[in-house]
Amino acid sequence: MNWPSEQAEFRDAVRGWCSAHVPADWRSAQTGVPDEEFVRFQQDWFGELRRAGLAVPHWPAEWGGGLSVAQQVVLYQELAAADAPRLVLAFVAIHHAAATLLAAGTSEQRERHLPAILDGEIWVQGFSEPGAGSDLASLRTSARRDGDHYVIDGQKLWASGAAHADWCLLLARTDPAAPKRRGISYFLLDMRSPGIDVRPIRQATGESHFCELFLDDVAVPAANLIGAENDGWRVAGATLGAERGTTMLELAERLGNAGFRWLVEACRPLDDPVVADRLAQFETEIEGLRGLCRSVVEGSPGPADASVVKLVYSELLQRLMDFGTEVGGLATHTVLRKPASSGWESGAWALDFLGSWEWTIPGGTSEIQRTIVAERGLGLPRG
Ligand SMILES: Cc1cc2nc3c(=O)[nH]c(=O)nc-3n(C[C@H](O)[C@H](O)[C@H](O)COP(=O)(O)OP(=O)(O)OC[C@H]3O[C@@H](n4cnc5c(N)ncnc54)[C@H](O)[C@@H]3O)c2cc1C
């Protein structure tokens, strides 16, 4: 399905731009590259999109965005169809950091960071800690006011992209005596501050996508507090809202285009009715997901709609990758390297299958999403 059809002119323009700008050989060129090369490539690609006005389509027009939801859908469809690399390294900056700054930042904070993000500033989200993942409000990293700055001590976990980040969205406890959610503050942390130790974590795919962060007497200027002191939990709502909202628009289109297209290729010659039946089922589910995503971003979503999208996307992705690995057979298990800039859609089925398991955890695990759907969506009693 090629919706939204009313955007034919915009689609032609994006298609033309893609055919002129998407680097034809990026998959082979990005396979097995060192980290610095991955970062350079991601920033170059971000620069290309930015020059075309396509890097941050969901931002307000005054900050360089302003595309309608329908145009964003078309853009993501065309990028996926052209097999363009995804902005995996800018993900937190353009979604989470921007949403937080726009919702709760001061004009100085916006002026300082939004243009810098467009210039390639990389961000990481420092929320999770040992013992504070699903139960995020239990976090123990502390921030103590000392004159015109705060002193931060603690540990963060699973911080995606931290090894390359310039800035961190950091939650820390400023009032240990207050009820859990009321004593947390939200900081913009310069990752070059003394006292930060970043340790990459190796994953099953062999990549080190995320890191532990150790914070030892790290000084953060009070001007980097975002929102009021002890009001960080409310501000974090803007960050998590972005995580469960606009980010899904592109991911669903990638799944519907690149992901499904490759699955069909893996299944050729398509003469097995059982396989054909599974493909038809996947296609139907993907179309449902795409419609759901668009209605969440475009309309006035119900209290659990974003959770439904996250749940459907992550579990559908897993099943699709599982099936690709299955039909690809043993051959898929011998591909041990994938293009660094590809995200899950690398075409290396077994690695993509391992990577797909990541998605049922961050931004709220599937169990947590189901609880939200049950309680907030269906109004079932709290268990
Ligand atoms: C790929 C990836 C990227 C990530 N990126 C970041 C990042 O950039 N920044 C960041 O701050 N964090 C990040 N995270 C961390 C992520 O947000 C947490 O892993 C997640 O919130 C789950 O927390 P946890 O790991 O502590 O698991 P736990 O909360 O300990 O959960 C363990 C299991 O128990 C279940 N469970 C827990 N509580 C309940 C409950 N009340 N009811 C039912 N079941 C429950 C969970 O669903 C899960 O299956 C990332 C994680 C992954 C996998």
The ligand as a Gaussian input file, in Angstrom:
#p B3LYP/6-31G(d) Opt

LIG

0 1
 C       18.426000      -2.160000      23.346000
 C       18.221000      -1.406000      24.617000
 C       18.510000      -0.067000      24.645000
 C       18.324000       0.646000      25.840000
 N       18.659000       1.967000      25.824000
 C       18.552000       2.656000      26.964000
 C       18.992000       4.005000      27.007000
 O       19.483000       4.542000      26.015000
 N       18.895000       4.684000      28.157000
 C       18.362000       4.109000      29.274000
 O       18.268000       4.807000      30.280000
 N       17.947000       2.827000      29.283000
 C       18.047000       2.088000      28.155000
 N       17.660000       0.776000      28.133000
 C       17.172000       0.173000      29.377000
 C       15.702000      -0.170000      29.350000
 O       14.904000       0.976000      29.437000
 C       15.457000      -1.140000      30.522000
 O       16.199000      -2.325000      30.241000
 C       14.003000      -1.456000      30.690000
 O       13.314000      -0.355000      31.201000
 C       13.779000      -2.691000      31.582000
 O       14.388000      -2.511000      32.814000
 P       15.361000      -3.622000      33.456000
 O       16.377000      -4.015000      32.417000
 O       15.852000      -3.085000      34.756000
 O       14.461000      -4.903000      33.694000
 P       13.532000      -5.166000      34.968000
 O       12.694000      -3.969000      35.225000
 O       14.390000      -5.692000      36.068000
 O       12.598000      -6.300000      34.423000
 C       13.002000      -7.678000      34.340000
 C       11.786000      -8.461000      33.854000
 O       10.720000      -8.337000      34.814000
 C        9.556000      -7.804000      34.207000
 N        8.872000      -6.885000      35.119000
 C        9.438000      -5.883000      35.841000
 N        8.473000      -5.223000      36.544000
 C        7.288000      -5.815000      36.230000
 C        5.950000      -5.581000      36.617000
 N        5.616000      -4.601000      37.439000
 N        4.991000      -6.395000      36.097000
 C        5.305000      -7.403000      35.227000
 N        6.572000      -7.671000      34.833000
 C        7.551000      -6.881000      35.326000
 C       10.040000      -7.042000      32.989000
 O        9.044000      -6.914000      32.006000
 C       11.210000      -7.918000      32.530000
 O       10.748000      -8.999000      31.749000
 C       17.833000       0.020000      26.995000
 C       17.561000      -1.353000      26.965000
 C       17.760000      -2.063000      25.793000
 C       17.472000      -3.537000      25.785000

